[in-house]
């Protein structure tokens, strides 16, 4: 597995997990901020994406999480924080639930416990992606996905980078990962996570609807929710300044951050907007 590993060896480790079709370089704005704050950064290209090759017949979340844990243990990492976006957030959710002694705090960005869109326009988008990925090729949907995530001209460079990243992904892995996401049900996993979790959402995310992210927060026993206005699905790139502020504040004092941004009520966790 290709891994970006930087920072002081005695720095507290933070595992960064990218989304579907992306790679470790998508944390372009976060890695320097974490290093400047004294953290140790571990950012893999997940199997089948970026420069990482997937060897096997069936790509699934169980296999990926087990492979990550083996790598972390081989590196001597016994305690860490993590941050995952979208698909990376799903993997992060599994890691946090299944390895609570390893994952002490988690930032989950624009992710979900279960992907069940209720609006036709949202469902139609995923159908279009599936048709292009399964009946044409993952490459055929690269421009569709990238243009939806980065629609504005000022993000054209990032749109082109994501397009190329999706085209470089292993087509079989991409399809299997898409299926795994549609079948994933992390509701019971979320209920098991007692360590602090901060869900960070882009108010303008057009990929993972905000109501699905709110449902995830409501399941977390020790979860907080921050919504960043103006941010889309690629929130760490859309709003890097605000996002990094939230990220670093949480890692510095996760329990306090969760208390600050989560008021438990009959409606679950009340989110804070930035």
C-alpha positions in Angstrom: 0.0 0.0 0.0 1.4 3.4 -1.0 1.5 5.7 2.1 2.4 9.3 2.8 4.1 9.1 6.2 5.4 12.4 7.5 6.1 14.1 10.8 8.0 13.5 14.0 8.1 9.9 15.1 7.1 11.0 18.6 4.1 13.0 17.3 0.6 11.7 17.9 -0.4 9.8 14.8 -3.4 10.9 12.6 -4.6 8.5 9.9 -6.2 10.2 6.9 -8.6 8.2 4.7 -9.6 9.6 1.3 -12.9 9.2 -0.5 -14.0 7.1 -3.5 -11.8 7.7 -6.5 -9.4 10.1 -4.7 -6.0 9.4 -3.2 -3.8 10.5 -0.3 -2.9 13.7 -2.1 -6.5 14.9 -1.6 -5.4 16.0 1.9 -3.2 18.6 0.3 -4.3 21.4 2.7 -4.5 19.3 5.8 -1.2 17.5 5.9 0.9 20.7 6.3 -1.5 22.0 9.0 -1.2 18.8 11.0 2.6 18.6 10.6 2.9 22.2 11.8 0.8 21.3 14.9 3.3 18.5 15.7 1.2 15.5 14.6 2.5 12.5 12.7 0.6 12.0 9.5 -0.2 8.6 7.9 -2.2 9.0 4.6 -2.5 5.9 2.5 -3.7 5.4 -1.0 -6.4 2.9 -0.2 -6.1 -0.4 -2.1 -7.0 0.0 -5.8 -6.7 3.8 -5.7 -3.8 6.2 -6.3 -0.6 4.2 -6.4 -1.9 1.3 -4.4 -2.5 -2.0 -6.1 -5.3 -4.3 -5.0 -4.5 -8.0 -5.1 -7.6 -10.1 -4.7 -11.0 -10.9 -6.1 -13.3 -9.0 -3.8 -12.7 -5.5 -2.4 -14.7 -4.9 0.8 -14.5 -2.8 3.9 -13.6 -5.7 6.2 -10.6 -6.5 4.1 -9.5 -2.9 3.9 -9.8 -2.2 7.6 -7.9 -5.4 8.4 -5.1 -4.4 6.1 -4.9 -0.9 7.6 -4.7 -2.3 11.1 -1.9 -4.7 10.1 0.1 -1.8 8.6 -0.5 0.4 11.7 0.6 -2.3 14.0 3.7 -3.1 12.0 4.5 0.6 12.3 4.3 0.3 16.1 1.2 2.6 16.3 -0.9 1.7 19.4 -3.1 4.8 19.7 -4.1 7.4 17.1 -6.7 9.7 15.8 -8.3 9.4 12.4 -10.0 11.5 9.8 -12.0 10.1 6.9 -14.1 11.7 4.2 -17.0 10.1 2.5 -15.9 6.5 1.8 -12.9 7.1 4.0 -15.4 8.1 6.7 -17.2 4.8 6.4 -13.9 3.0 6.8 -13.1 5.3 9.7 -16.4 4.5 11.3 -15.6 0.7 11.2 -12.1 1.3 12.6 -13.4 3.4 15.5 -16.1 0.9 16.4 -14.0 -2.2 16.1 -10.7 -0.9 17.4 -11.6 1.5 20.3 -8.2 1.0 22.0 -6.5 2.1 18.8 -8.7 4.9 17.5 -9.1 7.4 20.3 -10.8 10.2 18.4 -12.3 10.6 14.9 -13.3 13.3 12.5 -15.8 12.0 9.9 -16.3 14.4 7.0 -19.4 14.3 4.7 -20.1 10.7 5.5 -23.0 8.5 6.6 -24.1 5.4 8.6 -26.4 4.2 5.8 -26.8 5.6 2.3 -30.5 5.8 1.6 -31.3 9.0 -0.3 -35.0 10.0 -0.1 -35.2 12.5 -2.9 -35.5 11.4 -6.5 -32.8 13.9 -7.7 -30.3 12.4 -5.2 -31.2 8.8 -6.1 -31.0 9.6 -9.8 -27.5 10.9 -9.4 -26.3 7.6 -7.9 -28.1 5.7 -10.6 -26.3 7.8 -13.3 -23.0 7.0 -11.6 -23.8 3.3 -11.4 -24.8 3.1 -15.1 -21.6 4.8 -16.2 -19.4 2.7 -13.9 -20.9 -0.7 -14.5 -22.1 -0.4 -18.1 -19.4 1.9 -19.5 -16.4 2.3 -17.2 -15.5 4.2 -14.0 -13.5 6.5 -16.3 -16.8 7.4 -18.1 -18.2 8.8 -14.9 -15.1 10.7 -13.9 -16.2 14.0 -15.4 -19.7 13.6 -14.0 -18.5 13.1 -10.5 -15.7 15.8 -10.6 -18.0 18.4 -12.1 -20.6 17.8 -9.4 -18.1 18.1 -6.6 -16.2 21.0 -8.1 -18.8 22.9 -10.3 -17.2 26.4 -10.1 -14.5 27.7 -12.4 -12.3 28.7 -9.5 -12.0 25.0 -8.6 -11.2 23.9 -12.1 -7.7 22.7 -11.2 -9.2 20.5 -8.5 -11.9 19.2 -10.8 -9.2 18.2 -13.3 -7.2 16.5 -10.6 -10.2 14.5 -9.3 -11.1 13.5 -12.9 -7.6 12.1 -13.4 -7.6 10.4 -10.0 -10.9 8.6 -10.8 -9.5 7.5 -14.2 -6.4 6.1 -12.6 -8.4 3.9 -10.1 -8.7 0.2 -10.7 -12.0 -0.2 -12.5 -13.0 -3.4 -10.7 -12.1 -2.0 -7.3 -14.1 1.2 -8.1 -17.2 -0.8 -9.0 -16.9 -3.1 -5.9 -16.3 0.0 -3.7 -19.5 1.6 -5.1 -21.5 -1.5 -4.3 -20.0 -1.8 -0.8 -21.0 1.8 -0.1 -24.6 1.2 -1.2 -24.8 -2.0 0.9 -23.1 -0.6 4.0 -25.1 -0.3 7.2 -23.1 1.2 10.0 -25.9 2.1 12.4 -25.0 -0.5 15.0 -21.3 0.3 14.5 -22.0 4.0 15.2 -23.8 3.2 18.5 -20.8 1.3 19.7 -18.3 4.2 19.4 -17.8 5.7 22.9 -14.7 7.7 22.0 -15.2 11.3 20.7 -16.4 11.7 17.1 -16.8 14.9 15.3 -18.9 14.9 12.1 -18.0 17.8 9.9 -20.4 18.6 7.0 -20.4 20.9 4.1 -23.7 22.8 4.0 -23.7 22.5 0.2 -22.7 18.9 -0.1 -24.5 17.5 -3.2 -23.2 14.0 -2.8 -24.1 12.9 0.7 -27.3 14.8 1.8 -27.0 16.7 5.0 -29.9 14.8 6.6 -28.0 11.5 6.2 -25.1 13.1 8.0 -27.4 14.3 10.8 -28.7 10.8 11.2 -25.2 9.5 11.8 -24.6 12.1 14.5 -27.8 11.1 16.3 -26.5 7.5 16.5 -23.2 8.5 18.1 -23.1 8.3 21.9 -20.2 10.8 22.1 -20.6 12.7 18.8 -20.7 16.4 17.8 -21.6 18.1 14.6 -20.2 21.1 12.8 -21.6 22.4 9.6 -19.4 24.7 7.5 -21.4 27.1 5.4 -20.4 27.3 1.7 -18.6 23.9 1.9 -19.4 21.2 -0.6 -18.5 17.5 -0.6 -14.8 18.2 -1.0 -15.0 20.3 2.2 -11.3 20.1 3.1 -10.5 21.7 -0.3 -13.6 24.0 -0.5 -13.0 25.7 2.9 -9.5 24.7 4.0 -9.1 27.5 6.5 -12.3 26.9 8.5 -12.0 23.2 8.1 -8.4 23.1 9.5 -9.5 25.3 12.4 -12.2 22.9 13.3 -10.0 19.8 12.8 -7.1 21.1 14.9 -9.4 22.3 17.7 -11.0 18.9 17.9 -7.7 17.0 18.0 -6.3 19.3 20.7 -9.3 18.7 23.0 -11.8 16.2 21.5 -14.1 15.8 24.5 -14.4 19.5 25.0 -15.1 20.0 21.3 -17.9 17.4 21.3 -19.4 19.0 24.4 -19.3 22.4 22.8 -20.9 21.3 19.5 -23.4 18.8 20.7 -26.4 19.6 22.9 -28.3 16.4 23.4 -32.0 16.9 23.0 -35.1 15.0 22.0 -34.1 15.7 18.4 -30.6 14.3 18.9 -27.5 16.4 18.5 -27.9 20.1 17.6 -25.3 21.1 15.1 -23.2 24.2 15.1 -22.8 26.2 11.9 -19.6 28.0 10.9 
